[in-house]
Amino acid sequence: MDNTVIVAIAIGVVSVIYSAAGQAGGTAFLAVMGLAAFPSLEMRPTALFLNIVAAGYATWRLNRHDLIDWRFLANLAVSSVVFSFIGGLIAFGQEAYSMITGLLLVVAAVLMIRQRVETRDEQRHRSQWATIGVGAVTGILSGVSGIGGGVFLVPLLITLGWCTPRKAAILSPPFILINSASGLAGALSTGQVLGANAFFSQSPRLPERPLGLRSV
């Protein structure tokens, strides 16, 4: 079977799993592309592009039902959009990028496990500067790695007591969309390119988004 078809099928399968958790799937996209031996200069922009499509569709559906807290999202995005662009400007060699991405994938996995066991429901006061700080940290991680940032944001919001798990999950798609668009702009401006599979692999993924939205 052609490698392009295999990658597309793999991305479609993992998208179902990630959509159930309210994520766009950036970590899975990077893992699949790493196994498929994508060049480092293609992995990050391709993952960010896939995030934009997935998170864009999820954001559109959430916004139709007026579920997104745009004011809180704006406080997070004011710094994350800048730092994700800066992160996208940073280009690593194949070995360095593989090491950084591998480490962040492990961290993301730990945070997702923590998110599953975290049950805190109370909402604490959040200062504007602290919110900007969280946005900056998740933004730079998003731009550097190609992960949309939602997998870092959601556990942080829940652990800090700023959001209920449901509200944090709802904020994730638009946050991923903003970070991914900014990070992609930064990456493309340095000469990084989208992989050949980026457009083809979208076809099996779009129908699966409603599953994740209903689970929010």
Helices and strands as residue ranges (DSSP letters): H 3-19, H 26-35, H 40-64, H 70-89, H 94-117, H 128-145, H 150-160, H 165-189, H 197-200, G 206-208, H 209-214
